[in-house]
Amino acid sequence: MTSIVINNGGDAPRFPTVSAGVHKARCVKIIDLGTQKNDYQGQISWKRQVLVIWEVPSEKDSNGEPMTISKFYTLSLNEKATLANDLVSWRGRPFTETEKKAFDISKLAGVACTLNVIDKNGKPKISSVMPLAKGDQIDDQYHKSVIFSMDEYQKGNTEVFNNLSEGIRNMILRSKELDNMNQDLGDGNNGSDLNVGDEPIPF
């Protein structure tokens, strides 16, 4: 079973984006980015990262399709980690020590939530992820769920990878896991499986 557990600043987006406010949303993509290089004020570090993408049914693009919004995370359930904080808020309860050892974030695909989106330098940013209000309803999922696992890719399963956007593919190819087979796919616009532990558990 496949399992996986940036703002570039400057110019405003050149395409329609999710508006600031509180929105019902559904997680539709979990993308394992592998171990990425981070250069902060000359200090180099390597962190396992994941990209989570939600669709927002109330916000439509020019084709009438639900728009999407995403957030990059370091793959960690440390209590100070952004991923851990967002998941606790989304679940409505903290992780037990057992859950911390075994949470499979691929189980987020298809799960509904409420997103608080803020405007930061002219770009939408997810500030918090919360559960749907009790009794609240959300439209059926529109975009197909996509789960990309570095582990599966390294085993030769390339179908999901080949269907990702060029920018995301380039980012994945820059990962530490694929450094020895790195190749430039053009415009960069944007090991192990990713169970946080060993046994998948319900969301």
C-alpha positions in Angstrom: 0.0 0.0 0.0 1.3 3.4 -0.9 1.8 5.6 2.2 3.5 8.8 2.8 4.0 10.7 5.7 7.2 28.8 0.2 6.5 31.4 -0.3 8.9 32.6 -3.1 8.0 36.2 -2.2 7.7 39.2 -4.5 5.2 39.4 -7.3 1.5 38.8 -6.9 0.2 35.6 -8.6 -0.7 35.9 -12.3 -3.6 33.4 -12.1 -6.8 33.1 -10.1 -6.2 32.1 -6.5 -8.3 31.2 -3.4 -9.6 34.3 -1.7 -8.8 35.2 1.9 -11.3 33.9 4.4 -12.7 30.6 5.9 -13.4 27.9 3.3 -14.6 24.3 3.3 -12.0 22.2 1.6 -11.0 18.7 0.8 -7.4 17.2 0.7 -6.8 15.8 -2.8 -3.1 15.4 -3.2 -0.2 14.3 -1.0 3.2 14.7 -2.7 6.3 13.3 -1.2 9.1 15.7 -2.1 11.9 13.7 -0.6 14.7 15.2 1.4 15.1 18.8 0.2 18.1 21.2 0.7 17.3 24.3 2.8 19.7 27.2 2.8 18.8 29.7 5.5 21.3 32.6 5.9 24.1 30.4 4.7 23.2 27.5 7.0 22.5 24.3 4.9 20.2 21.6 6.2 18.3 18.7 4.7 14.6 18.1 5.6 12.1 15.5 4.4 9.3 17.5 2.9 5.7 16.9 1.7 3.3 19.0 -0.3 -0.4 18.9 0.7 -3.0 20.2 -1.8 -6.7 20.9 -1.1 -9.6 21.7 -3.4 -11.9 24.5 -2.4 -15.4 23.9 -3.9 -16.7 27.4 -3.3 -13.9 29.0 -5.3 -14.0 28.3 -9.0 -11.5 29.0 -11.8 -12.3 30.3 -15.3 -13.3 26.8 -16.3 -15.8 26.4 -13.4 -13.6 23.9 -11.6 -12.8 24.1 -7.9 -9.5 25.9 -7.3 -6.8 24.4 -5.2 -4.4 25.7 -2.6 -1.3 24.0 -1.2 1.1 24.0 1.7 4.6 22.7 2.1 5.5 20.8 5.3 8.5 19.3 6.9 7.6 15.6 7.6 7.6 15.7 11.4 5.2 15.1 14.2 7.4 16.9 16.7 5.1 19.1 18.8 6.7 22.3 17.4 6.4 21.2 13.8 3.9 22.9 11.6 2.5 19.6 10.2 1.9 18.4 13.8 0.1 21.6 14.8 -2.1 21.6 11.7 -3.0 17.9 12.1 -3.9 18.4 15.7 -6.1 21.3 14.8 -7.7 19.3 11.9 -8.3 16.2 14.0 -9.5 18.2 17.0 -7.3 16.2 19.4 -3.6 15.7 20.1 -1.6 12.7 19.0 -0.9 9.9 21.5 2.7 8.7 21.6 1.6 5.5 19.8 0.0 7.6 17.0 3.1 9.7 16.6 5.0 6.6 15.8 2.6 5.3 13.2 0.6 8.1 11.5 0.3 7.7 7.7 -0.5 11.0 6.2 -1.6 9.5 2.9 -4.8 8.9 4.7 -5.5 12.6 4.5 -6.4 12.3 0.8 -10.2 12.7 0.5 -10.7 14.1 4.0 -12.7 17.3 4.3 -11.7 20.2 6.6 -12.0 24.0 7.0 -9.2 26.2 5.9 -8.5 29.7 7.2 -6.7 31.5 4.3 -5.0 34.8 4.8 -3.5 37.2 2.4 0.3 37.5 2.7 2.1 39.9 0.4 -0.7 39.5 -2.2 -0.6 35.7 -2.1 -3.0 33.3 -0.3 -1.5 31.4 2.6 -3.1 28.7 4.8 -2.9 29.9 8.4 -4.8 27.1 10.0 -6.6 23.8 9.2 -9.7 22.8 11.2 -12.4 20.1 11.1 -15.7 20.8 9.4 -18.2 22.3 11.8 -20.6 19.7 13.2 -23.4 18.9 10.7 -21.6 20.9 7.9 -21.7 19.5 4.4 -19.2 19.8 1.5 -19.5 19.2 -2.2 -18.4 15.8 -3.5 -14.7 15.6 -4.4 -14.0 16.9 -7.9 -10.3 16.4 -8.4 -8.9 12.9 -8.4 -6.9 11.9 -5.3 -3.2 11.7 -6.0 -0.6 10.2 -3.6 3.1 10.3 -4.7 5.5 8.2 -2.7 9.2 8.5 -3.1 9.5 4.8 -2.1 7.2 3.7 -4.9 9.0 5.9 -7.4 12.4 4.3 -6.5 10.8 0.9 -7.0 10.1 1.9 -10.6 6.5 2.9 -10.3 6.6 6.2 -12.3 3.0 6.7 -13.4 2.0 9.1 -10.7 5.3 11.0 -11.1 4.8 11.4 -14.8 1.4 13.0 -14.3 2.6 15.6 -11.8 3.3 19.2 -12.9 6.7 20.0 -14.3 7.6 22.3 -11.4 6.8 19.6 -8.8 8.7 16.9 -10.8 11.8 19.2 -10.9 11.5 19.7 -7.2 11.4 15.9 -6.6 14.3 15.3 -8.8 16.4 17.8 -6.7 15.8 15.7 -3.6 18.7 14.0 -1.9 17.2 10.6 -2.7 17.3 11.2 -6.4 20.5 13.4 -6.6 22.4 10.7 -8.4 19.8 10.6 -11.2 19.0 14.3 -11.2 17.9 15.8 -14.6 16.5 19.1 -15.6 13.0 18.9 -16.9 12.9 22.6 -17.9 11.0 25.4 -16.1 11.2 24.9 -12.4 8.2 27.1 -11.5 7.6 26.1 -8.4 14.2 6.1 0.1 11.8 5.4 2.5 8.0 5.4 2.6 6.3 8.1 4.5 4.6 6.5 7.3 5.7 8.6 10.2 6.0 5.2 12.0 5.3 1.6 11.2 1.6 0.9 11.4 -1.0 2.9 9.6 -3.9 4.1 11.9 -7.2 5.9 11.2 -7.2 9.6 10.7 
